[in-house]
Amino acid sequence: MLVKRVTGTPNHYIPQSPQISSKRHGLRRLRRGIFEIAFEPPSRRYVFLGCVSSWPRIPPSVPYAARLLRDVFSIAPLTFATYILACLWTTGSSILSLYMAIMAVDLMSGPIQCGNDGGTGPLPALVYSFMTSTLVSTLVERMKKDTSMSLRGHLRRYFLPQLVRAKLEARVVNDASYPQPWQFEEVAPGWAIIEQLCFKASVSCVAFIQACILLSLYLKKTSLEFKLLVVFGGIYYPILLYTIPSDGVGGAEYTFWTSNSHYRRLAALYTLIFSPKYEEDIRKDEYNKEYEKTSRDLGVHRPDATALASNDIPRPLLWDLWSCAILDLPVLAFALTLPWSSPTNCIAKSILLRLMTESIRRNVDLCLQMRSTFDDTCRQAEKFYVPFTKIPVREELGVPSFPNPAASSKGMKVQFSDVRVTRKDAERDDLRNLSFIVHPGQIVAIVGPNASDKSTVLKLLPRLIEPLSGAILIDDRAIESINSEALRDSMTVLLQTPDDLYPISLKENITFGLANGKDFGLDLVDHAARLGGAYELTRRLGYDAIPTVVPILGQSMGASSKAAVDARNSAMSTRRPVQLTREEMQRILASRAFFRILCNSPRLVVIGDAFYDLDPVTETNILNNFISLRKGQSIIYAAHRVNNIVTQADLILYMENGLVEQGTHQQLLDAGGGYAAMYATNRLK
């Protein structure tokens, strides 16, 4: 089990950093009872020199970090500037606390000065200033949280549409550089990098300024007592913090396991006994005796897995005693450092010393949590912009628009010339030497047995996949020279049925991609539903029915009372999912294709093997609707059986084992090949 360190401070959130390489630091192991722990201790040099690890060389990925900062500033300049100021104050307030604590200690070294009225003086003024800065810090912390949430919203609004376009137009499938489907509530593109950059910059600046203040005061003050205080707070105390481990693994990420056979057997028996799946079997086999015996063999063990999974690995007792005596008892530390100090102001000075050391301790803790370098953060920024570079270049100046006004105003001309497509399945031959022409207004049918690459040919048309070689011409123009968006807008594509419909309402499933917030009215939607055979389904379930409901974070979290759960269920009652059969899904998808034809007047209609679960009569009716609705459009139709539409096609492509027969229905029957055999089989059925 891998346990990730989740340490932080009340005022800062530290983004997750890359793991430290084992080649650099080596692997260590600990044993706690029956468990073995493995971890890589963090490098101390890595902690403090991480921000400038490449100095004096400038990392090559710095321009990407600068680009991200520039983009965020252009998106929300006022919000981003406010966030930066809040970060500076949040970390810089420790500088003010340090300075005021040192000044108070300096004043305590001499007689306390009072004003002429006997009521005020420098020391009370410092106290009031400290109180004021504490209140301001509270307000700034709240402002920082508000601006961070606002910035996350701006980043989603600006970058997610670009990532969506990059994802839909990129040629790489399942690329890890894109967000995951379950990250909707938590993803804010680029936010972790922005947060890390601001955090590293603010902490580094504060550490530098604190060191300058201590050095300046040390050189300016002549009091030996004051110099010792500065040395203790500025040198001795940070070194102690630096050397004392935070826990038994030094704050590193770790994994743990056990090879104890009794423990593993007991875990298996526990699962068997309390799992409903095995309830009947274990009753007759009397596993209670087995559990009792294994439990006796294991005995009492500590620690348990829950404690280890909760980062509960205590450091050695000697370190706890040392930390308590030197760090957590400032009065004792002060007495040991200044044994000749007057007892009158000893307690007051100890309190001020505590404030000073806490200011230093806070920044040292933040430095210790920086396990990634500035180079690492810049490289993350470089990776962040990778998906945007994968977007294909749109039409450049001088490239003719699509469709060409000189082309047919109705049907689209499609030409394949020696097209070859490689397969991921090595047991099947490549599709190669595919050549055919679809003239404007023609109907072309592609038939063949399952796994004969019918859908592969169809996916080439909207450029969902790319051929390895050969040429595909659209209206006598190379398909790669046409803007993908314009190409897809000119066609309606209906491929094989997916596992589920989109997780939106049935109406949105039909109008998806065309509505863009526009209300077409139910008459047009009803017309498309009738053509696709889904009208009765939509009447029965309603257009607001949702096939799959995507849960949001608020729905997934448990509620504190039954009344709260009932209120949530009542509010979400209209979004309960409905179960659809594959036949019903195919009717909805057909209705979507008809809706696009009614609204968009495409020049090419591509119909895949999308009616496999429909009965032949319904399939024929839907296909006849496609034929009757077209106004000269070209149609390319893939079928798993020979039907009336196939026999009436202007051109038929029969595909099997990478080979293609083409011609009209009668020509292929006369040839006596695979098409003729399939036609004869269909007639017998």
C-alpha positions in Angstrom: 0.0 0.0 0.0 1.4 3.4 -1.0 0.9 6.2 1.5 1.3 9.8 0.2 2.4 12.4 2.6 -0.3 14.9 3.2 1.3 17.5 5.4 0.7 21.2 5.3 0.3 24.3 7.3 -3.0 26.0 8.3 -2.3 28.9 5.9 -1.0 27.1 2.9 -1.9 24.3 0.5 1.1 22.5 -0.9 0.5 21.0 -4.3 1.6 17.4 -4.8 5.2 17.2 -5.9 7.0 14.6 -8.0 8.5 11.7 -6.1 12.2 11.7 -5.4 14.2 9.3 -7.4 15.6 6.3 -5.6 18.8 6.5 -7.6 19.5 9.8 -5.9 18.8 8.9 -2.3 18.6 5.1 -1.9 15.9 2.9 -0.4 15.5 2.4 3.4 13.4 -0.1 5.3 11.9 -0.2 8.7 10.0 -2.9 10.6 7.0 -2.1 12.7 5.6 -5.2 14.2 4.5 -7.6 11.4 4.7 -4.8 8.8 7.7 -3.7 6.7 8.0 -0.1 5.6 10.0 1.1 2.6 10.8 4.7 1.8 13.2 7.0 0.1 14.5 9.7 2.5 14.2 13.2 1.2 17.4 15.0 0.4 18.1 18.0 2.6 20.1 19.7 -0.1 17.2 19.1 -2.4 14.9 21.0 0.0 16.8 24.2 0.4 18.5 24.4 -3.0 15.6 23.1 -5.0 14.3 26.5 -6.1 17.7 27.3 -7.7 18.8 23.8 -8.6 19.8 24.8 -12.2 21.6 28.1 -11.2 23.1 29.8 -13.0 21.6 28.1 -16.0 18.1 29.1 -16.9 15.9 26.0 -17.4 14.7 25.7 -21.0 11.1 25.3 -19.7 11.0 28.7 -18.0 9.3 30.3 -21.0 6.3 27.9 -20.6 5.9 29.0 -16.9 6.1 32.6 -18.0 3.5 31.9 -20.7 1.2 30.4 -18.2 1.5 33.4 -15.8 1.0 35.7 -18.8 -2.1 33.8 -19.9 -3.6 33.9 -16.4 -3.0 37.6 -16.0 -4.6 38.2 -19.4 -7.7 36.1 -18.4 -8.3 37.8 -15.0 -5.8 40.6 -14.3 -7.4 42.1 -11.2 -8.1 38.7 -9.6 -4.7 37.3 -10.3 -3.0 40.5 -9.0 -5.1 40.3 -5.9 -4.1 36.6 -5.4 -0.4 37.5 -5.8 -0.7 40.3 -3.2 -2.5 37.9 -0.9 0.2 35.3 -1.2 2.9 37.9 -0.5 1.1 39.1 2.6 0.3 35.6 3.8 3.9 34.6 3.7 5.3 38.1 4.3 3.4 38.6 7.5 5.9 36.4 9.2 8.5 39.0 8.3 6.5 41.7 10.1 6.0 39.4 13.1 9.7 38.7 13.2 10.7 42.3 13.0 8.2 43.4 15.6 9.3 40.6 17.9 12.9 41.6 17.6 12.2 45.2 18.2 10.2 44.3 21.3 13.0 42.2 22.7 15.4 45.2 22.0 13.1 47.5 23.9 12.8 45.0 26.8 16.6 45.2 27.1 16.4 48.8 28.3 13.8 50.7 30.4 10.3 50.8 28.9 9.7 54.2 27.4 6.3 55.9 28.0 4.9 59.0 26.4 4.4 62.4 28.0 0.9 61.4 29.0 2.3 58.4 30.8 0.1 56.0 28.8 1.8 55.1 25.6 5.2 54.4 24.2 7.1 52.3 21.6 6.3 48.9 23.2 2.5 49.4 23.4 2.6 50.7 19.8 4.4 47.5 18.7 1.8 45.4 20.5 -1.1 47.3 18.7 0.7 46.9 15.4 1.1 43.2 15.9 -2.6 42.9 16.8 -3.6 44.9 13.7 -1.4 42.8 11.4 -3.0 39.6 12.9 -6.5 40.9 12.0 -5.3 42.0 8.5 -3.8 38.5 8.0 -7.2 36.9 8.8 -8.9 39.1 6.2 -6.2 38.5 3.6 -6.3 34.8 4.1 -10.1 34.8 3.4 -9.4 37.0 0.4 -6.8 34.6 -0.8 -9.3 31.7 -0.6 -12.0 33.6 -2.5 -9.6 34.8 -5.3 -8.2 31.2 -5.6 -11.7 29.9 -6.2 -12.4 32.6 -8.7 -9.1 32.0 -10.5 -9.9 28.3 -10.7 -13.2 29.2 -12.3 -11.5 31.5 -14.8 -9.0 28.7 -15.7 -11.8 26.3 -16.3 -13.7 28.8 -18.5 -10.6 29.7 -20.6 -8.6 26.4 -20.9 -11.2 23.6 -20.8 -12.9 24.6 -24.1 -9.4 24.5 -25.7 -8.7 21.1 -24.1 -12.0 19.9 -25.4 -11.1 21.0 -28.9 -7.7 19.5 -28.6 -9.1 16.2 -27.4 -11.7 16.0 -30.2 -9.3 17.0 -33.0 -6.2 15.3 -31.8 -5.1 12.1 -33.5 -3.9 10.5 -30.3 -6.4 8.4 -28.3 -6.2 7.9 -24.5 -3.5 10.5 -24.1 -2.6 10.9 -20.5 -2.1 14.7 -20.9 -5.9 15.2 -20.9 -8.1 15.4 -17.8 -9.8 12.2 -16.7 -13.6 11.9 -17.0 -14.1 11.8 -13.2 -12.2 15.1 -12.6 -15.0 17.5 -13.5 -15.4 19.1 -10.1 -11.7 19.1 -9.2 -9.9 20.0 -12.4 -8.8 23.5 -13.0 -6.2 23.4 -15.8 -2.9 25.0 -14.8 -4.0 25.8 -11.3 -1.5 23.5 -9.5 1.3 25.0 -11.5 0.3 28.5 -10.7 -0.1 27.7 -7.0 3.4 26.1 -6.9 5.0 29.0 -8.7 3.4 31.5 -6.3 4.2 29.4 -3.3 7.9 28.8 -4.2 8.4 32.5 -5.1 6.8 33.8 -1.9 8.5 31.3 0.4 11.9 32.0 -1.2 11.5 35.7 -1.0 10.4 35.6 2.7 13.3 33.4 3.7 15.8 35.7 2.0 14.2 38.8 3.6 14.2 37.2 7.0 17.9 36.3 6.7 18.6 39.9 5.7 16.7 41.4 8.6 18.5 39.1 11.1 21.9 39.9 9.6 21.2 43.6 9.6 20.1 43.7 13.2 23.0 41.6 14.3 25.4 44.0 12.7 23.7 47.2 14.0 23.1 46.1 17.6 25.9 46.1 20.1 24.2 44.4 23.0 25.6 40.9 23.6 22.3 39.7 24.8 20.6 40.9 21.6 23.2 39.3 19.4 22.7 36.0 21.2 19.0 36.2 20.7 19.5 36.8 17.0 21.9 34.0 16.7 19.5 31.6 18.5 16.5 32.7 16.5 18.2 33.0 13.1 20.8 30.3 13.1 20.5 27.8 16.0 16.8 27.4 15.9 16.5 26.8 12.1 19.3 24.3 12.2 17.4 22.4 14.9 14.3 22.4 12.8 16.3 21.3 9.9 17.8 18.3 11.7 14.9 17.0 13.7 12.8 14.5 11.7 9.0 15.1 11.5 8.2 11.4 11.9 9.7 8.0 11.7 10.4 8.2 8.0 11.5 11.8 7.9 8.4 13.1 6.2 8.9 10.9 3.1 6.3 9.0 1.1 6.3 5.3 2.0 4.7 2.0 1.3 4.2 -0.9 3.7 3.3 -4.5 3.5 3.3 -7.7 5.5 4.4 -11.2 4.7 2.9 -12.7 7.9 0.9 -15.7 6.7 -1.4 -15.7 9.8 -2.4 -12.0 9.1 -3.0 -12.6 5.5 -5.1 -15.8 6.2 -7.1 -13.9 8.8 -7.8 -11.2 6.4 -9.1 -13.7 3.8 -11.3 -15.5 6.4 -12.7 -12.1 7.5 -13.7 -11.3 3.9 -15.3 -14.7 3.5 -17.3 -14.6 6.7 -18.7 -11.1 6.3 -19.3 -11.2 2.5 -22.8 -12.0 1.5 -21.4 -13.8 -1.5 -20.1 -16.7 0.5 -22.7 -16.7 3.3 -24.3 -20.1 2.6 -21.1 -21.9 2.1 -19.3 -20.7 5.2 -22.3 -21.7 7.4 -22.0 -25.3 6.5 -18.2 -25.4 6.7 -17.9 -23.9 10.2 -15.3 -21.3 9.5 -15.6 -19.8 13.0 -13.2 -22.5 14.3 -10.7 -21.6 11.5 -11.0 -17.9 12.4 -10.4 -18.5 16.1 -7.4 -20.8 15.5 -5.8 -18.3 13.0 -6.5 -15.4 15.4 -4.7 -17.3 18.3 -1.8 -18.0 16.0 -1.4 -14.4 15.0 -1.8 -13.0 18.5 -1.9 -9.3 19.3 0.0 -7.2 16.8 0.8 -3.5 16.7 0.7 -1.2 14.9 -2.3 -1.9 12.7 -2.6 -1.1 9.0 -5.0 1.8 9.7 -2.4 3.6 11.7 0.3 3.1 9.1 -2.1 4.3 6.3 -2.8 7.4 8.4 0.8 8.5 8.3 1.2 7.4 12.0 4.8 6.4 12.2 6.3 7.9 15.3 9.8 9.0 15.4 12.2 7.6 18.1 11.4 8.8 21.6 14.7 10.5 21.9 13.8 12.9 19.2 10.5 13.8 20.9 12.3 14.6 24.2 14.9 16.7 22.4 12.3 18.6 20.4 10.2 19.3 23.5 13.2 20.5 25.5 14.8 22.7 22.8 11.9 23.8 20.6 8.7 23.6 22.6 10.0 25.1 25.9 11.2 28.6 25.0 11.6 29.6 28.6 14.0 26.7 29.2 15.9 27.5 26.0 16.1 31.2 26.9 17.4 30.3 30.4 20.1 28.1 28.9 21.1 30.6 26.4 21.1 33.7 28.7 21.8 32.5 32.2 22.8 36.0 33.3 19.6 37.7 32.0 17.7 39.6 34.6 14.7 37.6 35.9 12.5 40.7 35.7 12.0 40.6 31.9 12.9 36.9 31.4 9.3 35.7 31.0 8.4 38.6 28.7 11.4 38.1 26.6 10.7 34.4 26.4 7.2 35.1 25.0 8.7 37.5 22.5 11.3 34.9 21.6 8.6 32.4 21.1 6.9 34.8 18.6 10.2 35.3 16.8 11.0 31.6 16.6 7.5 30.7 15.5 7.8 33.2 12.6 11.1 31.5 11.6 9.7 28.0 12.2 6.8 28.6 9.9 8.9 29.5 7.0 11.4 26.7 7.6 8.5 24.2 7.7 7.3 25.6 4.3 10.9 25.2 2.9 11.0 21.6 4.2 7.8 20.9 2.3 9.2 22.0 -1.1 10.3 18.6 -2.4 10.2 19.7 -6.1 12.5 22.1 -7.8 11.7 25.2 -9.7 12.8 23.2 -12.8 10.2 20.6 -12.0 7.4 23.2 -11.9 8.6 24.7 -15.2 8.6 21.3 -16.8 5.0 20.8 -15.5 4.1 24.0 -17.3 5.7 22.7 -20.5 3.7 19.5 -20.3 0.6 21.5 -19.6 0.8 23.1 -23.0 1.5 19.8 -24.8 -2.2 19.1 -25.7 -2.6 22.6 -27.2 0.2 21.9 -29.6 -1.6 18.8 -30.9 -4.5 20.7 -32.4 -4.3 20.5 -36.2 -3.6 23.8 -37.9 -6.7 25.4 -39.3 -7.0 26.7 -42.8 -4.2 29.1 -43.6 -4.5 32.2 -45.7 -4.7 31.4 -49.3 -6.2 27.9 -48.8 -9.6 27.7 -50.4 -12.6 27.3 -48.1 -14.7 24.2 -47.9 -17.0 23.4 -49.5 -15.9 24.9 -52.8 -18.6 27.0 -54.4 -17.9 25.3 -57.7 -18.6 21.8 -56.3 -22.0 20.2 -56.4 -24.5 22.1 -54.3 -26.1 18.7 -53.3 -24.0 15.6 -53.2 -20.4 15.2 -52.2 -17.8 13.5 -54.4 -15.6 11.0 -52.5 -12.6 9.2 -54.0 -10.3 6.6 -52.4 -7.0 5.8 -54.2 -4.9 2.9 -53.0 -5.8 3.6 -49.4 -4.1 1.4 -46.8 -5.0 1.2 -43.1 -3.0 -0.8 -40.6 -4.6 -2.9 -37.9 -3.8 -3.1 -34.2 -4.8 -6.8 -34.4 -1.8 -8.6 -35.8 -3.9 -11.7 -36.6 -5.8 -9.9 -39.3 -4.5 -8.5 -42.6 -4.2 -4.8 -43.3 -6.8 -3.1 -45.3 -4.9 -2.1 -48.5 -5.3 -1.0 -52.1 -8.8 0.3 -51.5 -10.0 2.4 -54.4 -13.4 3.6 -55.4 -15.3 6.7 -56.4 -18.6 8.0 -55.0 -20.1 10.5 -57.5 -22.3 13.4 -56.2 -25.8 12.0 -55.3 -24.9 8.4 -55.5 -25.8 5.7 -52.9 -22.9 3.4 -52.1 -23.4 0.2 -49.9 -20.5 -1.5 -48.1 -21.4 -5.0 -47.1 -19.5 -7.9 -45.6 -19.2 -10.2 -42.6 -18.3 -9.0 -39.1 -14.8 -7.6 -38.7 -14.4 -6.9 -42.4 -13.3 -3.2 -42.0 -16.7 -1.7 -43.0 -16.6 0.7 -40.1 -12.9 1.5 -40.8 -13.7 2.9 -44.2 -16.5 5.0 -42.7 -14.2 6.4 -40.0 -11.8 7.6 -42.6 -14.3 10.0 -44.0 -14.7 12.3 -41.0 -11.0 11.8 -40.2 -11.6 9.9 -37.0 -8.6 7.8 -38.1 -5.9 8.4 -40.6 -4.7 6.1 -43.5 -1.2 4.9 -43.5 -0.8 5.6 -47.2 -2.9 6.4 -50.3 -5.1 9.4 -51.0 -8.7 10.4 -50.0 -10.2 13.2 -52.1 -13.3 15.1 -51.2 -14.6 17.1 -54.1 -11.2 16.5 -55.9 -9.4 18.0 -52.9 -7.1 16.1 -50.5 -8.9 15.5 -47.3 -6.0 16.5 -45.1 -6.1 20.0 -46.6 -9.7 20.5 -45.4 -10.5 21.9 -42.0 -11.8 19.0 -39.9 -14.6 21.1 -38.4 -15.8 22.3 -41.9 -15.5 18.7 -43.2 -17.6 17.2 -40.4 -20.2 20.0 -40.7 -20.8 19.0 -44.3 -21.7 15.4 -43.4 -24.0 13.4 -41.1 -22.2 10.4 -39.6 -24.1 7.5 -37.8 -21.7 4.8 -36.8 -22.1 1.6 -34.7 -24.1 1.9 -31.5 -21.9 2.8 -28.4 -22.4 1.1 -25.1 -24.6 3.9 -23.9 -26.1 7.2 -25.0 -24.7 10.6 -23.9 -25.4 11.3 -20.2 -27.9 14.1 -21.1 -31.6 14.1 -21.7 -33.2 12.3 -24.7 -34.0 15.6 -26.3 -30.4 16.7 -26.0 -29.3 13.4 -27.3 -31.3 14.0 -30.5 -30.3 17.7 -30.9 -26.7 17.3 -29.6 -24.2 19.3 -31.6 -26.7 21.5 -33.4 -28.8 23.2 -30.7 -26.0 25.4 -29.2 -28.5 26.8 -26.8 -31.1 27.4 -29.5 -34.6 26.0 -29.0 -35.8 24.4 -32.2 -39.2 23.5 -30.8 -40.6 20.1 -30.3 -42.2 19.9 -33.8 -38.8 19.4 -35.4 -37.6 17.1 -32.7 -40.8 15.0 -33.0 -40.3 14.8 -36.8 -36.8 13.5 -36.3 -38.0 11.0 -33.7 -40.7 9.7 -36.0 -38.2 9.2 -38.8 -35.9 7.4 -36.5 -38.5 5.2 -34.9 -38.1 6.7 -31.4 -41.3 8.8 -31.2 -43.3 6.3 -29.1 -40.2 5.9 -26.8 -39.9 9.6 -26.2 -43.7 9.9 -25.6 -43.5 7.1 -23.0 -40.4 8.3 -21.2 -40.5 12.0 -21.9 -37.8 14.1 -23.6 -36.3 15.0 -20.1 -35.5 11.4 -19.3 -31.7 10.8 -18.9 -30.1 7.5 -19.8 -27.1 8.0 -17.6 -26.8 10.5 -14.8 -23.4 11.8 -14.1 -23.1 12.3 -10.3 -21.7 15.5 -9.0 -19.7 15.9 -5.8 -22.7 17.2 -3.8 -24.7 14.1 -4.7 -22.0 11.7 -3.9 -21.3 13.0 -0.4 -23.2 11.6 2.6 -25.7 13.9 4.3 -25.8 14.6 8.0 -29.5 13.7 8.5 -32.4 12.0 6.8 -34.1 15.3 6.2 -31.1 16.5 4.2 -31.0 13.3 2.2 -34.8 13.6 1.5 -34.3 17.2 0.4 -31.5 16.2 -2.0 -33.5 13.3 -3.4 -36.5 15.5 -3.9 -34.5 18.1 -5.8 -32.8 15.5 -8.0 -35.9 13.3 -8.6 -36.2 14.5 -12.2 -32.6 13.4 -13.0 -33.1 9.7 -12.2 -31.6 7.5 -15.0 -33.8 5.4 -17.2 -32.8 2.0 -18.6 -32.7 1.7 -22.4 -32.2 -1.4 -24.5 -29.8 -1.4 -27.4 -32.7 -1.3 -29.8 -34.0 1.8 -28.1 -30.6 3.4 -28.2 -30.3 2.7 -31.9 -33.6 4.5 -32.5 -32.4 7.6 -30.6 -29.2 7.6 -32.6 -31.1 7.3 -35.8 -33.3 10.2 -34.7 -30.2 12.3 -34.0 -28.9 11.6 -37.6 -32.3 12.7 -39.0 -32.3 15.8 -36.9 -28.9 16.8 -38.3 -30.2 16.2 -41.9 -33.3 18.3 -41.2 -31.3 21.2 -39.7 -27.9 21.1 -41.5 -28.7 19.8 -45.0 -25.4 17.8 -45.2 -23.9 16.9 -48.6 -22.9 13.4 -47.4 -24.7 10.9 -45.2 -22.6 8.2 -43.6 -24.5 5.3 -42.0 -22.6 2.6 -40.3 -23.9 -0.8 -39.1 -26.0 1.0 -36.5 -29.2 -1.1 -36.7 -27.9 -4.5 -35.8 -30.4 -5.1 -33.0 -33.4 -3.8 -34.9 -35.7 -6.2 -36.7 -35.5 -6.2 -40.5 -38.8 -4.3 -40.9 -37.8 -1.4 -38.7 -34.4 -1.3 -40.2 -35.8 -1.1 -43.7 -38.3 1.6 -42.7 -35.5 3.8 -41.2 -33.3 3.3 -44.2 -36.2 4.2 -46.6 -36.6 7.4 -44.6 -33.0 8.2 -45.2 -33.5 7.7 -48.9 -36.8 9.6 -49.1 -35.5 12.5 -47.1 -32.3 13.2 -49.1 -32.2 15.9 -51.6 -29.4 14.7 -53.8 -27.0 14.0 -51.0 -24.5 11.2 -51.4 -25.1 8.2 -49.1 -22.5 5.7 -47.9 -24.1 2.8 -46.0 -22.5 -0.1 -44.3 -24.6 -3.2 -43.7 -24.2 -6.6 -42.2 -26.8 -8.2 -44.5 -28.1 -7.7 -48.0 -31.4 -5.8 -48.0 -33.4 -3.9 -50.5 -31.4 -0.7 -50.0 -28.2 -2.6 -50.8 -29.6 -4.1 -54.0 -30.7 -0.6 -55.2 -27.3 1.0 -54.5 -25.4 2.7 -57.4 -22.2 1.0 -56.2 -21.6 -2.0 -53.8 -18.4 -2.7 -52.0 -18.1 -6.3 -50.6 -15.3 -6.5 -48.1 -13.8 -9.7 -46.6 -10.3 -10.5 -45.3 -8.9 -7.3 -46.7 -10.2 -7.9 -50.2 -12.8 -5.9 -52.0 -15.4 -6.7 -54.7 -17.1 -3.8 -56.2 -19.8 -3.2 -58.7 -23.6 -3.1 -59.0 -25.8 -5.7 -57.5 -26.2 -7.6 -60.7 -22.6 -7.4 -61.6 -21.5 -8.9 -58.3 -24.1 -11.7 -58.6 -22.8 -12.5 -62.0 -19.2 -12.6 -60.6 -20.3 -15.4 -58.2 -18.0 -14.2 -55.4 -18.5 -13.5 -51.7 -21.3 -11.1 -52.3 -23.3 -13.6 -54.3 -22.8 -16.1 -51.5 -24.0 -13.7 -48.8 -27.0 -12.7 -50.9 -28.0 -16.4 -51.3 -27.6 -16.9 -47.6 -29.8 -13.9 -46.8 -32.5 -15.1 -49.2 -32.6 -18.5 -47.5 -33.1 -16.8 -44.1 
